[in-house]
Amino acid sequence: MGGLAGLLEILLARGGEDGLAEIADELNFEIDDLLPLVDAAVLLGLATVADARLALTDEGRDFTAADILTSKQRFARLAAARAPLVRAVTQALAATDDGALREGFFLDLLQRGFSAEEARRQLDIAIDWGRYGELFDYAADDRQFVRESGEPAKP
């Protein structure tokens, strides 16, 4: 999340739009290293890409300018609505009686279409995003997704 927020802040400081190559150069990134952050910003509706230029959306401007609590709330709303795996975890947790699901359930599903390494990477991102947005928690020792305080997961 820090990388995504940092990218959006840089973009805002540059007037809300800049070339991908220029941003990568400033960050001392290869373009390939920058693209996952760009993909996340686009997926969440915080930015758009056209002609190798990244531009903040109105939602991206609001997210970047907001205080931490408001930005986390905005992020939770966007992640639950626009990130399919985060949405799936949130909905699955809401349907459980005990508020817990093992990570293996989601890894098994992901591995039907992705390598084990890619499935793990995607799940780790969903964990980070869900925790940041306080949509759910993750108990690493038990390898389980859990609702906060046993309450239903927030949609």
C-alpha positions as a printed NumPy array, in Angstrom:
array([[  0.   ,   0.   ,   0.   ],
       [  2.826,   2.387,   0.7  ],
       [  4.035,   2.12 ,  -2.882],
       [  0.578,   2.771,  -4.293],
       [ -0.015,   5.789,  -2.046],
       [  3.456,   7.108,  -2.864],
       [  2.838,   6.791,  -6.598],
       [ -0.427,   8.716,  -6.306],
       [  1.236,  11.439,  -4.214],
       [  3.991,  11.844,  -6.81 ],
       [  1.383,  12.074,  -9.532],
       [ -0.579,  14.707,  -7.595],
       [  2.605,  16.729,  -7.038],
       [  3.178,  16.636, -10.816],
       [ -0.189,  18.173, -11.543],
       [ -2.111,  14.886, -11.653],
       [ -0.527,  13.442, -14.798],
       [  2.872,  12.33 , -16.066],
       [  4.549,   9.832, -18.341],
       [  5.265,   6.348, -17.046],
       [  8.91 ,   6.564, -18.141],
       [  9.381,   9.858, -16.267],
       [  7.824,   8.497, -13.097],
       [  9.906,   5.31 , -13.276],
       [ 13.056,   7.372, -13.842],
       [ 12.359,   9.598, -10.832],
       [ 11.783,   6.552,  -8.641],
       [ 14.821,   4.735, -10.053],
       [ 12.466,   1.927, -11.136],
       [ 12.415,  -0.1  , -14.267],
       [  9.076,   0.303, -16.044],
       [  8.325,  -3.369, -15.269],
       [  8.717,  -2.621, -11.541],
       [  6.329,   0.325, -11.779],
       [  3.592,  -1.511, -13.684],
       [  2.143,  -3.482, -10.725],
       [  1.544,  -0.196,  -8.891],
       [  0.023,   1.332, -12.015],
       [ -2.194,  -1.733, -12.479],
       [ -3.403,  -1.439,  -8.877],
       [ -4.179,   2.267,  -9.284],
       [ -6.127,   1.585, -12.474],
       [ -7.968,  -1.428, -11.011],
       [ -9.137,   0.659,  -8.076],
       [-10.196,   3.542, -10.309],
       [ -7.627,   5.896,  -8.804],
       [ -5.81 ,   6.519, -12.087],
       [ -6.046,   5.946, -15.815],
       [ -3.409,   5.168, -18.42 ],
       [ -3.429,   6.414, -21.987],
       [ -0.514,   6.772, -24.401],
       [  2.017,   5.748, -21.716],
       [  0.8  ,   8.539, -19.429],
       [ -0.67 ,   8.024, -15.986],
       [ -3.382,  10.413, -14.814],
       [ -5.216,  10.679, -11.506],
       [ -8.979,  10.302, -11.595],
       [-11.19 ,  12.461,  -9.39 ],
       [-11.369,   9.473,  -7.025],
       [ -7.557,   9.33 ,  -7.024],
       [ -7.293,  13.017,  -6.198],
       [ -9.799,  12.651,  -3.362],
       [ -7.999,   9.558,  -2.038],
       [ -4.6  ,  11.261,  -2.106],
       [ -5.826,  14.476,  -0.49 ],
       [ -7.834,  12.743,   2.276],
       [ -6.722,  12.201,   5.85 ],
       [ -5.609,   8.654,   6.716],
       [ -8.95 ,   7.493,   8.122],
       [-10.909,   8.789,   5.144],
       [ -8.4  ,   7.366,   2.654],
       [ -8.608,   3.95 ,   4.36 ],
       [-12.405,   4.071,   4.176],
       [-12.263,   5.019,   0.486],
       [ -9.75 ,   2.274,  -0.143],
       [-11.938,  -0.313,   1.625],
       [-14.925,   0.677,  -0.494],
       [-12.932,   0.54 ,  -3.724],
       [-11.15 ,  -2.731,  -2.905],
       [-14.393,  -4.47 ,  -1.901],
       [-16.082,  -3.296,  -5.092],
       [-13.299,  -3.488,  -7.682],
       [-10.772,  -6.129,  -6.572],
       [-12.376,  -9.524,  -7.255],
       [-10.317, -11.544,  -4.763],
       [-10.793,  -9.042,  -1.938],
       [-14.519,  -9.024,  -2.693],
       [-14.603, -12.847,  -2.691],
       [-12.836, -13.067,   0.682],
       [-15.117, -10.418,   2.193],
       [-18.271, -12.097,   0.917],
       [-17.118, -15.574,   1.946],
       [-16.302, -14.369,   5.47 ],
       [-19.704, -12.722,   5.743],
       [-21.308, -16.094,   4.956],
       [-19.446, -18.057,   7.648],
       [-20.844, -18.863,  11.071],
       [-17.541, -18.53 ,  12.914],
       [-16.023, -15.645,  10.936],
       [-12.968, -17.591,   9.785],
       [-11.798, -19.233,   6.577],
       [ -8.561, -21.027,   5.888],
       [ -6.284, -19.54 ,   3.269],
       [ -6.04 , -22.92 ,   1.564],
       [ -9.616, -22.526,   0.352],
       [ -8.622, -19.488,  -1.731],
       [ -5.24 , -20.883,  -2.761],
       [ -6.939, -24.017,  -4.1  ],
       [ -9.311, -21.893,  -6.153],
       [ -6.556, -19.634,  -7.47 ],
       [ -4.324, -22.556,  -8.408],
       [ -6.958, -23.782, -10.84 ],
       [ -5.955, -20.937, -13.131],
       [ -2.547, -19.808, -11.895],
       [  0.769, -21.302, -10.866],
       [  1.307, -21.871,  -7.143],
       [  3.674, -18.885,  -7.045],
       [  1.232, -16.544,  -8.79 ],
       [ -1.668, -17.766,  -6.627],
       [  0.378, -17.01 ,  -3.493],
       [  1.315, -13.559,  -4.822],
       [ -2.305, -12.687,  -5.542],
       [ -3.456, -13.939,  -2.162],
       [ -0.757, -11.933,  -0.393],
       [ -1.907,  -8.776,  -2.169],
       [ -5.526,  -9.48 ,  -1.195],
       [ -4.41 ,  -9.988,   2.417],
       [ -2.529,  -6.678,   2.42 ],
       [ -5.414,  -4.805,   0.835],
       [ -8.067,  -6.361,   3.088],
       [ -6.08 ,  -5.656,   6.213],
       [ -5.252,  -2.101,   5.164],
       [ -8.908,  -1.379,   4.446],
       [ -9.911,  -3.192,   7.657],
       [-12.252,  -5.413,   5.638],
       [-10.842,  -8.489,   7.375],
       [ -7.82 ,  -9.641,   9.306],
       [ -5.432, -12.48 ,   8.63 ],
       [ -4.05 , -14.756,  11.341],
       [ -0.696, -15.815,   9.906],
       [ -0.072, -18.459,  12.598],
       [ -3.351, -20.191,  11.745],
       [ -3.29 , -19.232,   8.047],
       [ -6.845, -17.983,   8.308],
       [ -8.849, -14.99 ,   7.223],
       [-10.946, -13.684,  10.095],
       [-13.61 , -11.063,  10.554],
       [-12.628,  -8.244,  12.861],
       [-13.803,  -9.041,  16.442],
       [-16.069, -11.792,  15.153],
       [-18.313,  -9.196,  13.506],
       [-19.486,  -9.576,   9.912],
       [-16.983,  -8.406,   7.331],
       [-17.715,  -4.948,   5.953],
       [-18.881,  -5.022,   2.31 ]])
